[in-house]
Amino acid sequence: MIDTEELLPEVTSIDAKVFLAKHVRLATFLGGPIAGGYIIAENYKALNDYRMAKNTWAVTLLVTVAVFGAILYLPGVSRLPSVFFPLLFSLAGYQLTVILQDKRLYAYMNNGGTAYNWGRPVVVSLIACVVQLFLIFIVAIASDMTALLH
């Protein structure tokens, strides 16, 4: 039996819903690291671990910049199969959630907490896609402006 006192000492309420690892896997596949980072950070907030929620956002932003930078500037990356990065994000997000949050999430659920249904991670993924497309658009315009100035 899981000792919920050890896993959830700071949780005083079970009002917030949480995302499960399978939700992270879907969201990161469909919406990339921004969707996965959002979901993992929201879980930390539901568990009243705001420091880890902030850290999750910092790592998410660094990963997003690094991956898009690699895609844009490293030769040979464009030859990878188009499904490579979504599968990589999906696997990484899922494993991180299992390693860092799974026991706490299930203890939370055993104490009466609830999880979101599948609709929420899909909506998060769609919003993340829009945000990433907007960022790509901004980078493309900035690159064109830089090229025009030189």
C-alpha positions, 0 to 999 in steps of 0.5 A, a space after each residue: 500500500 502506498 503511504 499517502 502521507 509521505 507522498 502528499 504531505 502538502 496537499 490539503 485539498 483534492 478540488 483540482 483535477 490532474 492529468 495522467 501520464 497517458 494524457 502527457 503522452 498524447 499531448 506531447 505527441 500532438 502539441 509538442 513540448 509546450 503542451 507536455 510542459 503545461 500539463 506537467 506544470 498543472 499537475 505540480 500546481 494541483 499537488 501544491 508544488 509551485 516551485 516544480 511547476 515553475 521549474 517545469 516551465 523553465 525546462 519546457 521553454 529551454 527544450 522548445 528553443 533548443 529543438 526549434 533551433 536544432 530543426 532550423 540550424 543544424 544540417 541533416 535534421 531535416 532528413 529525419 522522419 517527420 514523426 521523429 520529434 513528436 515520438 521523442 517528445 511523447 516518450 520523454 514526456 511520458 517517462 518524466 511524468 511516470 518517474 517524477 509524478 506517477 506515485 503522487 498522482 495515484 496517491 492523490 487519486 486514491 484520496 479522492 482526487 480526479 483526473 481529466 478526461 481525454 478531451 482536455 489534453 486534446 484541447 491543450 495540444 491544439 492550443 499549443 500547436 497554435 502557439 508554436 505556429 505563431 512563434 514559427 511565423 514570428 521567427 520566419 518574419 524576423 529572419 526575412 527582415 534580417 535578410 533584407 537588412 543585409 
